[in-house]
Amino acid sequence: MRQSETGPQPRLASVANPLRFRHPVRKDGQAVHDLIDSCEALDDNSLYCNFLQCTHFAGTCMLAEMNGEVVGWVSAYRPPEEPETLFVWQVAVAEAARGRRLARRLIAKLLASDSCTGVERLKTTITPDNASSWRMFEGVADEFDATISDKVWLCGEEHFSGDHDSEHMLTIGPIDAGDASATDLDEMPEHTTAKAA
Ligand SMILES: CC(C)(COP(=O)(O)OP(=O)(O)OC[C@H]1O[C@@H](n2cnc3c(N)ncnc32)[C@H](O)[C@@H]1OP(=O)(O)O)[C@@H](O)C(=O)NCCC(=O)NCCS
């Protein structure tokens, strides 16, 4: 059937794949744990740790869900000694949802949330071989016209006895968290919900 016979068609993606961003709640812990578990590049943490992130640190974590399934996750916190820094702990995007700038959008949504008021820089650690992660954080720096610097923070030999690659500390700044909502990453359909109780 031609479109002219039926009128404008709804955008399939917005009907079938509504993307929803929200802070996590306690019951998300298991789904978050499973998503992280599915990402080979990520170190596992205990399920208990993920429940803590979904409760005590919920304000500085953000998830994306599609059709009720958690497809994206960013965990972060503001270090007590350095509250103007948002330290991004882990970012995980389900394999099927990668390459659509979902990770970048999760970070932008998080920075735009009330709990990031006053954040001036973003820090994270990355291993040298994680090309998509480096590219993704370079993209975040570009979005904010910020500079990016890195130095070894945990050395493979010295801190991991050679059992783990070195972790480089990236610093991205200056960032005006208030500008996060103005980024141009909102081209995908989505629904935003209020933080659930
Ligand atoms: C890293 C990760 C979060 C990125 O998620 P994403 O939603 O696909 O990220 P984005 O689309 O915002 O950005 C990915 C960028 O990396 C690029 N990229 C993807 N794979 C790449 C590769 N193998 N080599 C180089 N660049 C790559 C993409 O082209 C994109 O850059 P562009 O937008 O300039 O084209 C996702 O791949 C993931 O969950 N990986 C496993 C867990 C992990 O490594 N987390 C990060 C460390 S905490």
The ligand as an ORCA input file, in Angstrom:
! r2SCAN-3c Opt
* xyz 0 1
  C      32.273      1.614     25.004
  C      30.754      1.556     24.829
  C      30.101      1.949     26.142
  C      30.355      2.557     23.743
  O      28.922      2.545     23.608
  P      28.221      3.221     22.324
  O      26.837      3.613     22.675
  O      28.368      2.331     21.151
  O      29.133      4.504     22.190
  P      29.019      5.723     21.210
  O      28.169      5.329     20.007
  O      28.567      6.911     22.010
  O      30.524      5.960     20.776
  C      31.330      4.887     20.319
  C      32.399      5.495     19.410
  O      33.429      4.537     19.232
  C      33.570      4.235     17.852
  N      33.945      2.830     17.805
  C      33.164      1.752     17.996
  N      33.910      0.631     17.897
  C      35.185      1.043     17.662
  C      36.416      0.376     17.471
  N      36.502     -0.955     17.513
  N      37.516      1.117     17.250
  C      37.466      2.473     17.221
  N      36.326      3.169     17.407
  C      35.205      2.451     17.608
  C      32.239      4.562     17.233
  O      32.360      4.820     15.855
  C      31.858      5.814     18.032
  O      32.564      6.935     17.577
  P      31.882      8.020     16.600
  O      30.561      8.384     17.205
  O      32.844      9.128     16.567
  O      31.688      7.332     15.296
  C      30.267      0.154     24.378
  O      31.003     -0.241     23.250
  C      30.406     -0.897     25.466
  O      29.499     -1.091     26.287
  N      31.557     -1.599     25.485
  C      31.827     -2.630     26.503
  C      32.037     -2.006     27.879
  C      33.131     -0.956     27.880
  O      34.185     -1.127     27.300
  N      32.851      0.180     28.558
  C      33.741      1.322     28.601
  C      34.710      1.246     29.714
  S      33.997      1.654     31.288
*
